[in-house]
Amino acid sequence: MQFHIPPQRCFEDSLQGLDNLDLFFASVSLAVAAIPEGLPALITITLAIGIKKMADRNAIIRTMPAVESLGSATVICSDKTGTLTKNEMTVRKIYTDEGLFSVTGLGYEPEGDFELNGKKIDPFDHRALLGTLKAGALCNDAYLREEGGIDGDPTEGALLVSAAKADKFYISRIDEIPFESEKRFMATLHQDDAGNSWVYVKGSPEIISKLSSMQFNGKDFSRMEPEKILLVAEDMASEGLRVIATAYRKLERGKTELEDADIDKLIFLGLQGMIDPPREEVKQSIFKCNNAGIRVIMITGDHIKTAHTIARQLGIRTEGALSGSDIETMTDEELIKALRSVSVFARTSPEDKSRIVGLLKQEGEVVAVTGDGVNDAPALENADIGVAMGRSGTEVAKEAADMVLADDNFSSIVNAVEEGRDVYNKIQKVILWTLPTNAAEGLAILAAVLLGFAAPPLLPLHILWINTVTALGLGVPMTVEPMEKRLLNRPPRPQKEPLLLPIIKRRIITVALLVVTATFLLYIFNINNGMDISTSQTIALNTIVFFRDILPF
């Protein structure tokens, strides 16, 4: 059978054959067809469901675009303490000029003994050990709860617990110099019952050894030997221990204000080495990152050997490690070169961290960065995806971040990356499923106008029905379908990769041409066989819905 198009409706004079009302309806239909009304809603629903799933896996999203950005992350710059490790500090070794002591007991219960050369000892028989414990307890902002556990920083809590295993130390505090990452020490001023003023200091071994001129051996004082102290600190750090040094100094009576000038010519007491075991699940998460083409970089304030040891235990791929002092002496070009192979950075300052993030972005990486302190805010804002700690993080860090980890766990970042990739895949599927129908609707209307049909196959109301009711009704199940397997076995999506890939464009065009051809031919067939326009339009409407359901994308 041959399709009949009235001669007054031929291509040359088709527009002249349509009255103004016909052209108006055709224009409205074409405009409605060109806009995928249901697509924004479907994309929003997809993102919202992704955010809900991430929250269920302890990753709370603060900015919606971060959901999609996570899927293309190529580098994760992570803190060590509390993120890669359990943040459950326990002092295991104490070094003084009297020897290397072992401390028994785990956790934050003040129960345990002190041993020297494998034998249990009384700490009151070793005055340098007692002084080290006392300094750790007094230069401290943590508190022991009566019901067990601590309030405050886990590192300070560990020092408080180790001291409590010997005695309860208390001298009223008058003033303090709080810890700063740039100075790497904390100092407190105390006054005893006799009116004597004492300053107690704790911090990194490198800094405390520089600030000390003498050391206490339990009986008298001797000249400070910083090389010996740092060698012991390195040995302890190589075992994965976090090392804190302590020192003290007696000041003039009645002093009530602590100044930087007072933190000099200290008397060195000892080192406390505490273990912070890696999280069991983190090693598997880093393995997933390696398979997913995501590089993990550790940026910490700990000793370089402690960081390197923990990195090896967790499976972080690195060729050596760099300290903050190394970074300061390097040009941007030298640091960029080092960043290609080195993934462990220790004793870093907030400026070092922000600089590393900036150079990684300069090299085209999509960078996620973790942080918990006020000083981490610049790095969090500079990163593509800022990740703050929910438990230990400050409000400033959370405000600067795009995502907050409810459990402070690195594995939650990896889970969020997986969810981000799933969300991006679903957005592409929704677009690929939606746009061919809109293209077919628009082509059908355009063909009807060009061929001079007074009544197009679809009216504006029909198109709105397809684009809203059926799009949402049939599209929403697509947004809640199960996650694809092995998403983390694929490399990250290139940052500049377009959302509409060439293959997606080809499929949209192919499917749209197939649908419009079938719909329009069926519409002409029905019109030429005497079917009324309303019935023919209904069949055209259902034809598009039918093809939308059965055609694969």
Secondary structure, DSSP 8 states (H G I E B T S, - for coil): ------GGGSGGGTTTTS-HHHHHHHHHHHHHHHS-THHHHHHHHHHHHHHHHHHHTTEEESSTHHHHHHTT--EEEE-STTTTB----EEEEEEETTEEEEE---TT-----EEETTEEE-GGG-HHHHHHHHHHHHS---EE-TTSSEES-HHHHHHHHHHHTT------EEEEE---TTT-EEEEEEE-TTS-EEEEEEE-HHHHHHHEEEEE-SSSEEE--HHHHHHHHHHHHHTTEEEEEEEEEEE-TT-----GGGSSSEEEEEEEEEE--B-HHHHHHHHHHHHTT-EEEEE-SS-HHHHHHHHHHHT---SS-EEHHHHHHS-HHHHHHHHTT--EEES--HHHHHHHHHHHHHTT--EEEEE-SGGGHHHHHHSSEEEEETTT--HHHHHH-SEEETT--HHHHHHHHHHHHHHHHHHHHHHHHHHHHHHHHHHHHHHHHHTT-SS-SS-HHHHHIIIIIIHHHHHHHHHTS---TTGGGS----TT--SS-HHHHHHHHHHHHHHHHHHHHHHHHHHHTT--HHHHHHHHHHHHHHHHHHS--
